[in-house]
Amino acid sequence: MTVVSHAFVGLGKAQARALGHPGLPLAVIPHPFGSRTRDEVRALAEQCVGEIAKLAAAK
């Protein structure tokens, strides 16, 4: 499983295929996040952690 933002889903899928893992699950988080405050990033993480944990546990 890898974590990507909406803007990089295509790149994440292409990289997974190139590395021999075409079915690699992607946890998709909102984009952009680099310009957000720490509190905003923390809130995004809280929203996404359940999906990330579910994908990580599936493998």
C-alpha positions as CSV (number, residue, x, y, z in Angstrom):
1,M,0.0,0.0,0.0
2,T,1.2,3.5,-0.7
3,V,-0.2,6.9,0.1
4,V,-0.7,9.5,-2.7
5,S,-2.7,12.7,-3.1
6,H,-5.4,13.1,-5.7
7,A,-3.0,14.8,-8.0
8,F,-0.6,11.8,-8.1
9,V,-2.9,8.8,-8.5
10,G,-1.9,8.3,-12.1
11,L,1.8,8.5,-11.2
12,G,1.3,6.2,-8.2
13,K,-0.3,3.5,-10.4
14,A,2.3,3.9,-13.1
15,Q,5.1,3.5,-10.6
16,A,3.5,0.5,-9.0
17,R,3.2,-1.2,-12.5
18,A,6.8,-0.3,-13.3
19,L,8.0,-1.9,-10.1
20,G,6.0,-5.1,-10.7
21,H,3.1,-4.4,-8.4
22,P,0.2,-3.4,-10.6
23,G,-2.4,-4.2,-8.0
24,L,-0.8,-2.2,-5.2
25,P,-3.5,-0.5,-3.2
26,L,-3.4,3.3,-3.1
27,A,-4.7,5.3,-0.2
28,V,-5.7,8.6,-1.7
29,I,-5.5,11.8,0.4
30,P,-6.7,15.3,-0.5
31,H,-4.4,17.6,-2.5
32,P,-2.7,19.9,-1.9
33,F,-1.4,19.4,1.6
34,G,2.1,21.0,1.5
35,S,0.6,24.5,2.0
36,R,-1.6,23.5,4.9
37,T,-1.1,24.4,8.5
38,R,-0.1,21.8,11.0
39,D,-3.6,21.7,12.4
40,E,-5.1,21.3,8.9
41,V,-2.6,18.4,8.2
42,R,-3.5,16.8,11.5
43,A,-7.2,17.0,10.7
44,L,-6.6,15.5,7.2
45,A,-4.6,12.7,8.8
46,E,-7.5,12.0,11.2
47,Q,-9.9,11.8,8.3
48,C,-7.6,9.4,6.3
49,V,-6.1,7.1,9.0
50,G,-9.0,4.6,8.9
51,E,-8.7,4.0,5.2
52,I,-4.9,3.7,5.4
53,A,-5.1,1.3,8.3
54,K,-7.7,-0.8,6.4
55,L,-5.5,-1.0,3.3
56,A,-2.4,-1.8,5.3
57,A,-4.2,-4.6,7.2
58,A,-5.5,-6.2,4.0
59,K,-2.0,-7.3,2.9
